[in-house]
Amino acid sequence: MAIRQVREAGDSILEKKCRKVEKLTPRYKELIKDMFDTMYEAGGVGLAAPQVGVLRQIVVIDTGMEEREPHVLINPVITATEGEQTGSEGCLSLPGKYGTVTRPMKVTCEALDENMEPYVLEGEELLARAICHECDHLDGHMFTELVEGDLYEPAQTEEEEEPEE
């Protein structure tokens, strides 16, 4: 397990479409562990493989504020969306910058878990936002493409830190 370097906006890898994972190799298992470590270290709630330089369809998410609720999504496909929410969104690949983005309020996603077993993840509010945000990364898109208005740097105290995705 290790902390990996998060690629930042302007890195061409963030603009590329990821390939599917056909077999979960020991290398991918290590990648998943490293992605969680990297995400937790950076204070994020989600991380996609291209953000650490790997063009594979792997996402880790944990929106648990009080206790950990980790999710691994391999080859995720959003199959349904419902409603709408507009709110602040950030990204570990664009540190310190936020923007207002409209996303679905509820999302249904089919994916493979860390054992390559199919499952369905349904998320509302922050989890729905994180699923959409991270799946966008797998297609080479960043949240900045959806920002309504300008990016901003929030003024905040240490106790009021914004969650990043």
Long-range contacts (C-beta under 8 A, 24 or more apart in sequence): 1-30, 1-33, 1-34, 1-37, 2-34, 2-37, 3-34, 3-37, 3-38, 3-41, 4-34, 4-35, 4-38, 4-52, 4-53, 5-52, 5-53, 6-38, 6-42, 6-47, 6-51, 6-52, 6-92, 6-93, 7-50, 7-51, 7-52, 7-53, 7-93, 8-93, 8-94, 8-95, 9-91, 9-93, 9-94, 9-142, 9-144, 11-93, 13-50, 13-53, 13-55, 14-50, 14-51, 14-93, 14-137, 14-140, 14-142, 15-140, 16-50, 16-55, 16-140, 17-55, 17-138, 17-139, 17-140, 18-48, 18-49, 18-50, 18-55, 18-56, 18-57, 18-58, 18-138, 18-139, 18-140, 19-55, 19-56, 19-57, 20-56, 20-57, 20-75, 21-56, 21-57, 21-58, 21-74, 21-75, 21-112, 21-116, 23-116, 24-74, 24-114, 24-115, 24-116, 28-56, 28-58, 29-114, 31-56, 31-58, 32-58, 32-60, 32-72, 32-114, 35-60, 36-60, 36-62, 36-70, 39-92, 42-92, 42-164, 43-161, 43-163, 43-164, 44-92, 44-163, 44-164, 44-165, 45-126, 45-130, 45-163, 45-164, 45-165, 46-130, 46-131, 46-133, 46-134, 46-165, 47-92, 47-134, 48-134, 48-135, 48-137, 48-138, 49-138, 50-137, 50-138, 50-140, 51-92, 51-93, 51-137, 57-138, 59-111, 59-131, 59-134, 59-135, 59-137, 59-138, 61-127, 61-130, 61-131, 61-134, 63-123, 63-126, 63-127, 63-130, 63-163, 65-163, 71-121, 72-111, 72-113, 72-114, 73-109, 73-111, 73-112, 73-121, 73-131, 73-134, 73-135, 74-111, 74-112, 74-113, 74-114, 74-116, 75-111, 75-112, 76-109, 76-110, 76-111, 76-131, 76-134, 76-135, 76-138, 77-109, 77-110, 77-111, 78-107, 78-108, 78-109, 78-131, 78-132, 78-135, 79-108, 79-109, 79-110, 79-120, 80-107, 80-108, 81-106, 81-107, 81-108, 81-128, 81-132, 82-106, 82-107, 85-125, 85-128, 85-129, 86-148, 87-129, 88-154, 88-162, 89-129, 89-133, 89-143, 89-147, 89-165, 90-143, 90-162, 90-163, 90-164, 90-165, 91-133, 91-142, 91-143, 91-144, 91-164, 91-165, 92-164, 92-165, 93-137, 93-142, 94-142, 94-143, 94-144, 94-151, 95-164, 96-153, 97-151, 97-152, 97-153, 98-151, 98-152, 98-153, 98-154, 98-162, 99-143, 99-144, 99-146, 99-147, 99-148, 99-149, 99-150, 99-151, 99-152, 100-147, 100-148, 100-149, 101-129, 101-143, 101-146, 101-147, 101-148, 102-146, 102-148, 103-128, 103-129, 103-132, 103-133, 103-146, 104-128, 104-132, 107-131, 107-132, 109-135, 126-163, 129-165, 130-165, 133-165, 134-165
